[in-house]
């Protein structure tokens, strides 16, 4: 039978994705116009669920292409407008700048990060203690930096560890510039250890990712919506921390206890230990690198450490937007370490720019939510209650909606509604404060349930690391589930009894 144009299109469409996935996306694109003719509101919700499906299948096909097709169709069907998409991107421009420059900046600190974290990994033999260290460190850094920045750091570290072991397991000499995604086969002798090492890294990544949420809720620089809420409420750094402390501190303790419990019980995909063979490989690598490290390489690590200190101080003191600080890191780290060739600098942007494009596509879906008022029924229902019940429902509603949407968008919608109520004299300043706290904690804590809720989680899911350690959407949801339950309940109880 002749090879037709139809066959060629079928093979080209979404590349090497499974045939069932291609047909599903085509089915989505065909059904949406019919639903939109019937009811745009229903079509909006269907589109949101379809986009979540593309995220869940991220290991089968990068979500930019199928999600982008859905976003384009949404605009063609007038479920959103190009102007609204641009507006959403404009509002989130600091996050876009952060992704473009900060993640690239972290790339130029990778030797120092791998050096430091290798010492920690090999020095701390208790998996429980190591997990607590990852979670608490991520929480502490996220309180003063940005969750995306911290996530970029732990991704860089994990890719470094994986590259070291995978190179050795493949029977090849380790190379700093090796891309582990290019190796398809692993020596059978090492396969069991490699699977265990993947499980080990998955658990550390999830502990670290959850840690960014634990710390991100505490301060006004921890998450983008925190700063937005602080500006509306006119809260300074210390005041914001104190307003959130009666919820954020108990949740932090519960989160760390959950981390410990998961490692001790070895449940929900946690508990994998660093096997002796893998430890031996990493120790040999560390000793070999130490023996071969030249004076120039030692100076480069010291310079990267100093640049990292500048990064922490600049972000901690909020001297500039994170994206601008990221550009500063790129300039300092490259100039002081003699990296002047364009192609060497270009590699740093390969990880972040596809996700930046995906984030703008996500803003198109957010624009649909806004234009079709998909959250309005929930908002109006919550407004019918008063007092602690209203605060608790705000917390739960924000958390639930953040699981399927963007927590920054949800916080923006809700704080805007509450501000209008306060300016109209419907609620007092005390009620205004209580609802603002409920909105902030609601969008930060229960949203850990899925990668949709927080940009840092979505970044981890769509990073080059995720397929290496077999971290899929479903696995992230399962591994986040115990945290979601314990932290959400702890936050709700703290809001009710300690507020």
ChimeraX attribute file (.defattr): number of C-alpha atoms within 10 A of each C-alpha:
attribute: neighborCount
match mode: 1-to-1
recipient: residues
	/A:1	3
	/A:2	5
	/A:3	7
	/A:4	9
	/A:5	9
	/A:6	9
	/A:7	10
	/A:8	10
	/A:9	11
	/A:10	14
	/A:11	14
	/A:12	11
	/A:13	14
	/A:14	18
	/A:15	12
	/A:16	11
	/A:17	16
	/A:18	11
	/A:19	13
	/A:20	9
	/A:21	16
	/A:22	19
	/A:23	12
	/A:24	12
	/A:25	18
	/A:26	15
	/A:27	11
	/A:28	18
	/A:29	18
	/A:30	12
	/A:31	12
	/A:32	22
	/A:33	17
	/A:34	12
	/A:35	15
	/A:36	18
	/A:37	10
	/A:38	11
	/A:39	11
	/A:40	21
	/A:41	18
	/A:42	15
	/A:43	23
	/A:44	25
	/A:45	17
	/A:46	17
	/A:47	24
	/A:48	22
	/A:49	14
	/A:50	20
	/A:51	25
	/A:52	20
	/A:53	16
	/A:54	23
	/A:55	25
	/A:56	23
	/A:57	17
	/A:58	20
	/A:59	19
	/A:60	16
	/A:61	20
	/A:62	20
	/A:63	24
	/A:64	23
	/A:65	15
	/A:66	24
	/A:67	25
	/A:68	20
	/A:69	17
	/A:70	25
	/A:71	28
	/A:72	18
	/A:73	18
	/A:74	24
	/A:75	18
	/A:76	13
	/A:77	16
	/A:78	15
	/A:79	23
	/A:80	24
	/A:81	18
	/A:82	14
	/A:83	11
	/A:84	18
	/A:85	22
	/A:86	16
	/A:87	15
	/A:88	20
	/A:89	20
	/A:90	14
	/A:91	13
	/A:92	17
	/A:93	15
	/A:94	16
	/A:95	21
	/A:96	21
	/A:97	19
	/A:98	24
	/A:99	27
	/A:100	24
	/A:101	24
	/A:102	28
	/A:103	29
	/A:104	25
	/A:105	31
	/A:106	24
	/A:107	22
	/A:108	22
	/A:109	23
	/A:110	19
	/A:111	20
	/A:112	20
	/A:113	22
	/A:114	21
	/A:115	16
	/A:116	14
	/A:117	16
	/A:118	19
	/A:119	14
	/A:120	14
	/A:121	17
	/A:122	16
	/A:123	10
	/A:124	14
	/A:125	13
	/A:126	13
	/A:127	19
	/A:128	17
	/A:129	14
	/A:130	19
	/A:131	25
	/A:132	23
	/A:133	19
	/A:134	22
	/A:135	27
	/A:136	24
	/A:137	17
	/A:138	28
	/A:139	29
	/A:140	19
	/A:141	20
	/A:142	28
	/A:143	25
	/A:144	23
	/A:145	28
	/A:146	26
	/A:147	30
	/A:148	26
	/A:149	23
	/A:150	24
	/A:151	25
	/A:152	25
	/A:153	19
	/A:154	21
	/A:155	23
	/A:156	21
	/A:157	22
	/A:158	22
	/A:159	21
	/A:160	24
	/A:161	18
	/A:162	19
	/A:163	21
	/A:164	22
	/A:165	24
	/A:166	26
	/A:167	18
	/A:168	18
	/A:169	21
	/A:170	18
	/A:171	12
	/A:172	9
	/A:173	10
	/A:174	15
	/A:175	10
	/A:176	10
	/A:177	7
	/A:178	14
	/A:179	13
	/A:180	18
	/A:181	13
	/A:182	7
	/A:183	11
	/A:184	7
	/A:185	10
	/A:186	15
	/A:187	12
	/A:188	11
	/A:189	10
	/A:190	18
	/A:191	15
	/A:192	11
	/A:193	18
	/A:194	22
	/A:195	14
	/A:196	18
	/A:197	23
	/A:198	21
	/A:199	21
	/A:200	20
	/A:201	26
	/A:202	25
	/A:203	26
	/A:204	24
	/A:205	25
	/A:206	22
	/A:207	30
	/A:208	25
	/A:209	27
	/A:210	30
	/A:211	30
	/A:212	35
	/A:213	28
	/A:214	31
	/A:215	29
	/A:216	29
	/A:217	30
	/A:218	30
	/A:219	26
	/A:220	26
	/A:221	26
	/A:222	27
	/A:223	30
	/A:224	18
	/A:225	23
	/A:226	26
	/A:227	20
	/A:228	18
	/A:229	22
	/A:230	19
	/A:231	12
	/A:232	13
	/A:233	16
	/A:234	11
	/A:235	15
	/A:236	13
	/A:237	13
	/A:238	10
	/A:239	14
	/A:240	21
	/A:241	18
	/A:242	14
	/A:243	18
	/A:244	22
	/A:245	20
	/A:246	17
	/A:247	25
	/A:248	27
	/A:249	19
	/A:250	16
	/A:251	26
	/A:252	24
	/A:253	15
	/A:254	20
	/A:255	27
	/A:256	23
	/A:257	14
	/A:258	19
	/A:259	25
	/A:260	20
	/A:261	16
	/A:262	22
	/A:263	21
	/A:264	13
	/A:265	10
	/A:266	13
	/A:267	13
	/A:268	17
	/A:269	17
	/A:270	23
	/A:271	21
	/A:272	20
	/A:273	19
	/A:274	21
	/A:275	14
	/A:276	10
	/A:277	13
	/A:278	21
	/A:279	16
	/A:280	14
	/A:281	16
	/A:282	21
	/A:283	16
	/A:284	12
	/A:285	17
	/A:286	18
	/A:287	12
	/A:288	11
	/A:289	12
	/A:290	12
	/A:291	9
	/A:292	10
	/A:293	11
	/A:294	11
	/A:295	8
	/A:296	10
	/A:297	14
	/A:298	14
	/A:299	13
	/A:300	20
	/A:301	20
	/A:302	14
	/A:303	18
	/A:304	25
	/A:305	18
	/A:306	14
	/A:307	22
	/A:308	19
	/A:309	12
	/A:310	16
	/A:311	20
	/A:312	16
	/A:313	14
	/A:314	20
	/A:315	21
	/A:316	18
	/A:317	11
	/A:318	14
	/A:319	11
	/A:320	12
	/A:321	14
	/A:322	25
	/A:323	23
	/A:324	19
	/A:325	23
	/A:326	26
	/A:327	19
	/A:328	18
	/A:329	26
	/A:330	24
	/A:331	16
	/A:332	19
	/A:333	24
	/A:334	19
	/A:335	11
	/A:336	14
	/A:337	16
	/A:338	10
	/A:339	15
	/A:340	12
	/A:341	9
	/A:342	8
	/A:343	9
	/A:344	10
	/A:345	17
	/A:346	10
	/A:347	11
	/A:348	19
	/A:349	17
	/A:350	14
	/A:351	20
	/A:352	23
	/A:353	17
	/A:354	17
	/A:355	23
	/A:356	19
	/A:357	14
	/A:358	21
	/A:359	21
	/A:360	22
	/A:361	24
	/A:362	25
	/A:363	25
	/A:364	30
	/A:365	30
	/A:366	23
	/A:367	27
	/A:368	28
	/A:369	23
	/A:370	20
	/A:371	17
	/A:372	19
	/A:373	12
	/A:374	18
	/A:375	16
	/A:376	14
	/A:377	9
	/A:378	14
	/A:379	17
	/A:380	11
	/A:381	12
	/A:382	18
	/A:383	15
	/A:384	8
	/A:385	14
	/A:386	13
	/A:387	10
	/A:388	16
	/A:389	12
	/A:390	19
	/A:391	27
	/A:392	24
	/A:393	23
	/A:394	28
	/A:395	27
	/A:396	24
	/A:397	24
	/A:398	29
	/A:399	29
	/A:400	19
	/A:401	22
	/A:402	28
	/A:403	22
	/A:404	19
	/A:405	26
	/A:406	21
	/A:407	29
	/A:408	21
	/A:409	22
	/A:410	27
	/A:411	27
	/A:412	14
	/A:413	17
	/A:414	22
	/A:415	21
	/A:416	14
	/A:417	14
	/A:418	20
	/A:419	18
	/A:420	13
	/A:421	15
	/A:422	15
	/A:423	12
	/A:424	9
	/A:425	10
	/A:426	12
	/A:427	15
	/A:428	12
	/A:429	12
	/A:430	9
	/A:431	18
	/A:432	20
	/A:433	14
	/A:434	21
	/A:435	24
	/A:436	27
	/A:437	24
	/A:438	28
	/A:439	31
	/A:440	31
	/A:441	30
	/A:442	30
	/A:443	32
	/A:444	33
	/A:445	34
	/A:446	30
	/A:447	28
	/A:448	29
	/A:449	27
	/A:450	26
	/A:451	28
	/A:452	26
	/A:453	27
	/A:454	28
	/A:455	20
	/A:456	22
	/A:457	26
	/A:458	19
	/A:459	24
	/A:460	24
	/A:461	23
	/A:462	26
	/A:463	20
	/A:464	19
	/A:465	23
	/A:466	21
	/A:467	15
	/A:468	19
	/A:469	22
	/A:470	16
	/A:471	25
	/A:472	20
	/A:473	25
	/A:474	14
	/A:475	16
	/A:476	23
	/A:477	17
	/A:478	16
	/A:479	23
	/A:480	22
	/A:481	17
	/A:482	19
	/A:483	24
	/A:484	21
	/A:485	15
	/A:486	16
	/A:487	25
	/A:488	26
	/A:489	17
	/A:490	21
	/A:491	27
	/A:492	23
	/A:493	16
	/A:494	18
	/A:495	22
	/A:496	14
	/A:497	10
	/A:498	12
	/A:499	16
